[in-house]
Amino acid sequence: MHRLDVDEEKACVIIYGHITSENVSEVQVQLNEIIARKMSLVLDLNHIQEIDRAGLFMLFIYKKKNSAKNKVVKILLDPSIFLNHFFPPEMQFKLINNE
């Protein structure tokens, strides 16, 4: 389950919930509809509860394809959210301290 809140004035989309293999196509269609009306878009991922490889790959391709169309897609994500989601605490310490 996911929800997109669109701020048309700021060209910002806040994504809530999940972007996983189960809904990645649906999210991509919604994002394509939004950027069709814009030259740039900010995707705020700070409220995502779950994202898997399919979700990350879709966002990477989405950004790349729109760049080829001279559109700008910026992704906002607090690094600590990314670390907490993908790496256990003991691994984070090693990554941050280059161990």
C-alpha positions in Angstrom: 0.0 0.0 0.0 1.2 3.5 -0.8 0.0 7.0 -1.1 1.4 10.0 -3.1 0.8 13.5 -1.9 1.5 16.0 -4.7 2.3 19.7 -4.0 1.7 21.1 -7.5 3.2 24.5 -6.6 6.5 23.1 -5.4 6.6 20.2 -7.9 7.1 17.8 -5.0 5.7 14.4 -4.4 5.8 12.9 -0.9 5.6 9.1 -1.1 4.1 7.2 1.9 4.0 3.5 2.5 5.7 0.9 0.3 7.4 0.7 -3.0 8.0 -3.0 -3.6 7.7 -5.5 -6.4 4.0 -5.8 -5.6 3.2 -2.2 -6.5 6.2 -0.8 -8.3 4.3 -0.6 -11.7 1.4 1.2 -10.2 3.7 3.8 -8.5 5.6 4.3 -11.8 2.4 4.9 -13.7 1.4 7.5 -11.1 4.8 9.2 -11.2 4.7 9.3 -15.0 1.3 11.0 -15.0 2.6 13.6 -12.6 5.9 14.4 -14.4 4.1 14.7 -17.8 2.9 18.1 -16.5 6.3 19.2 -15.2 9.8 19.9 -16.2 11.1 19.0 -12.8 10.0 17.0 -9.8 11.2 16.3 -6.3 10.4 12.9 -4.9 10.4 12.9 -1.1 11.1 9.4 0.1 11.5 10.2 3.8 8.1 8.7 4.7 8.5 5.4 2.9 8.1 2.4 5.3 9.4 -0.2 2.9 11.3 -0.3 -0.4 12.9 -3.3 -2.1 15.3 -3.7 -5.0 12.4 -3.4 -7.5 11.4 -0.1 -6.0 15.0 1.3 -6.0 15.6 0.1 -9.5 12.3 1.8 -10.7 13.3 5.1 -9.1 16.8 4.8 -10.7 15.3 4.2 -14.2 12.6 6.8 -13.7 15.2 9.4 -12.9 17.4 8.3 -15.9 14.6 8.2 -18.4 13.3 11.6 -17.5 16.8 13.1 -17.6 17.0 11.9 -21.2 13.8 13.9 -21.8 15.5 17.0 -20.3 13.4 16.7 -17.1 14.9 16.9 -13.7 14.0 14.4 -10.9 15.5 15.0 -7.5 15.2 12.5 -4.7 15.1 13.5 -1.1 16.1 10.9 1.4 17.6 11.3 4.9 20.7 9.1 4.8 19.9 7.6 8.2 16.6 6.3 6.9 18.4 4.5 4.1 21.0 3.1 6.6 18.4 1.9 9.1 16.4 0.2 6.3 19.1 -1.6 4.6 21.9 -2.2 7.2 21.7 -3.5 10.7 23.2 -1.2 13.4 26.5 -3.1 13.7 27.0 -2.8 9.9 26.2 1.0 10.0 29.1 1.5 12.5 31.5 -0.2 10.1 30.3 1.7 7.1 30.4 5.1 8.8 33.9 4.4 10.3 35.3 2.8 7.2 36.0 -0.5 8.9 
